[in-house]
Amino acid sequence: MPTHWASAVGAAAAVCSMSSFLPQIAKIVRERDATAVSLRMYLVTVAGFSAWVVYGLMIGSWPVAASNAVCLVLSGLILALKWRLSAAEAGRAR
C-alpha cells in the first residue's frame, strides 16, 4: 500500500482525535458545569497524552508528538475547567 494512503489515514485520525474534545469544552464553557466530567478519566487521559508526546519525540515522529500535544492541551483544559468549576461549586456550598 502506498505511504500516502497511510499518511492520509493518520492525518484523518489525528484530526478526529484532536477535534473530539471541542464539543465537551464548548458544553462546559456554555453551561459552566463540569459535574458530568470524570476527574479520574481525564487524569488518566492527560497522563496518556503526555506519554504519547514523549514517545513521539523519542522516536522522532513530529506527527505523533504534535497531534498528541494538541490533545494534551485540550484534555488538560477540560481537566482544569473541571477543577476550577468544582472548586467554585465547593465554595458556594459553604
C-alpha positions in Angstrom: 0.0 0.0 0.0 1.4 3.5 -0.9 2.6 5.5 2.1 0.4 8.5 1.1 -2.7 6.4 2.0 -1.2 5.6 5.4 -0.4 9.3 5.9 -3.9 10.3 4.9 -5.5 7.8 7.4 -3.1 9.0 10.1 -4.0 12.7 9.4 -7.7 11.9 9.5 -7.3 10.0 12.8 -5.3 12.9 14.3 -8.0 15.4 13.2 -10.7 13.3 14.7 -8.8 12.8 18.0 -8.0 16.5 18.3 -11.5 17.7 17.5 -13.2 15.2 19.7 -12.5 17.4 22.8 -14.0 20.6 21.4 -17.7 19.7 21.9 -17.0 18.9 25.6 -15.1 22.1 26.1 -17.9 24.1 24.5 -20.5 22.4 26.6 -18.6 23.0 29.9 -18.0 26.7 29.0 -21.6 27.3 27.8 -23.2 25.6 30.8 -20.5 26.5 33.4 -20.9 22.9 34.6 -18.4 20.1 34.6 -20.1 17.7 37.1 -20.6 15.1 34.4 -16.9 15.1 33.6 -15.0 12.2 35.2 -11.9 13.6 37.1 -10.2 10.2 37.1 -10.8 9.6 33.4 -9.2 13.0 32.5 -6.3 12.5 34.8 -5.5 9.2 33.0 -6.2 10.8 29.6 -3.8 13.7 30.3 -1.1 11.2 31.6 -1.6 9.1 28.4 -1.3 12.0 26.0 1.8 13.2 28.0 3.4 9.8 27.4 2.4 9.8 23.7 4.1 13.2 23.3 7.3 11.9 24.9 7.1 8.8 22.8 6.7 10.8 19.6 9.7 12.9 20.5 11.8 9.9 21.4 11.1 8.2 18.0 11.4 11.5 16.1 7.9 11.5 14.8 6.6 15.0 14.8 3.1 14.0 13.7 2.7 11.7 16.7 4.2 14.3 19.1 2.3 17.3 17.6 -1.2 15.7 17.4 -0.9 14.3 20.9 0.4 17.7 22.2 -2.8 19.3 20.9 -4.9 16.5 22.5 -2.9 17.0 25.7 -3.7 20.8 25.8 -7.4 20.2 25.1 -7.8 17.4 27.6 -5.8 19.4 30.1 -8.2 22.3 29.5 -11.1 20.1 30.3 -9.3 18.9 33.5 -8.6 22.5 34.5 -12.2 23.5 33.9 -13.3 20.5 36.0 -11.1 21.5 38.9 -12.0 25.2 38.6 -15.7 24.7 38.5 -15.6 22.0 41.2 -13.7 24.4 43.5 -16.2 27.2 42.7 -19.1 24.9 43.5 -17.5 23.8 46.8 -17.0 27.5 47.7 -20.7 28.2 47.0 -21.8 25.3 49.1 -20.1 26.7 52.2 
